[in-house]
């Protein structure tokens, strides 16, 4: 080999994996929370990502994460092995019913290999400093309007499929609310205040459901680029539905007594 002009060759040993957009987002959020030492956020993200059951005690899981991470953060960041920390967290998570994800196992192996190779080439390598801009880019990309619009377009077919059933669902809920209201009228006078509060809560729920339904219908109309009168590039019908949704949400907003 030529020491003055070395060549590096990447070999593929057939172990291939990939991370979905969702996995990349949750991993980036996990590492960002790790930098901030926000252990409760790390625990919550493991549950939100579906890697661990929602029935777990969040406070207990947070304490376990803190037990794993705190010893590492007593050292300078440049001396902390990123892959090792991730491995320890996943080992702890397995004790708490972690759902094994093949792509995460491969990620552990890849991180350990890359970090080991990087520190062989540069013993002073601070992988945390190298990783932070990449994590920031992933999170920034997920929160851009274009990325949000892309996710909305992907969900649009499901909304279109569900939209015809919304009036029936709203009607069904209204019937249940009316029956619940009639039942409350039969209560004793001592429960009048409780009945009033319950009815108020039911009305707010109905308005919230109505607002959500109108909002979805407005989004669907805009996404389908319906014809007719338009204002600022948006169909007038979508504006009207959006205004109705806004009014419904205002009606659903809790008021001070």
Residue pairs with C-beta under 8 A, 6 or more apart in sequence:
1 7
15 106
15 109
17 102
17 103
17 106
17 107
18 103
19 27
19 103
19 107
20 103
21 142
22 49
23 49
23 101
23 103
23 104
24 138
25 138
25 139
25 142
26 45
26 48
26 49
27 107
28 135
28 138
28 139
28 142
29 41
29 45
29 139
30 42
30 45
30 46
31 82
31 131
31 135
32 135
32 139
33 39
33 41
33 42
33 45
34 42
34 69
34 85
35 128
35 132
37 69
37 73
39 62
39 65
39 66
39 69
40 58
40 62
42 62
42 65
42 69
42 89
43 58
43 61
43 62
43 64
43 65
44 58
46 52
46 61
46 93
46 98
47 53
47 54
47 56
47 58
47 61
50 99
51 93
51 98
51 99
51 101
51 104
52 61
52 93
52 96
52 97
52 98
52 99
53 97
53 99
56 96
56 97
61 96
64 92
64 95
64 96
65 89
65 92
67 92
68 85
68 88
68 89
68 92
69 85
69 88
69 89
72 80
72 84
72 85
73 80
77 126
77 128
77 129
78 124
78 125
78 126
78 128
78 129
80 128
81 112
81 115
81 127
82 111
82 115
82 127
82 128
82 131
83 108
83 111
83 112
83 114
83 115
83 116
84 112
86 107
86 108
86 111
87 108
87 112
90 98
90 104
90 108
94 100
115 125
115 127
118 125
118 127
119 125
119 127
141 147
152 219
152 223
153 223
156 219
156 220
156 223
159 216
159 219
159 220
160 220
162 216
163 216
163 217
163 220
166 213
166 216
166 217
167 213
169 209
170 206
170 209
170 210
170 213
173 205
173 206
173 209
174 206
177 202
177 203
177 205
177 206
180 198
180 202
181 199
181 202
184 191
184 195
184 198
184 199
185 195
187 194
187 195
203 251
204 251
204 252
204 253
204 254
205 252
206 252
207 248
207 249
207 251
207 252
208 248
208 249
208 252
210 245
210 248
211 244
211 245
211 246
211 247
211 248
211 249
211 251
211 252
212 245
213 245
214 241
214 242
214 244
214 245
214 248
215 241
215 242
215 245
217 241
218 237
218 238
218 239
218 241
218 242
218 245
219 238
221 235
221 237
221 238
221 241
222 234
222 235
222 238
225 235
226 235
226 237
226 238
227 235
228 235
228 236
228 237
229 235
229 236
230 236
231 239
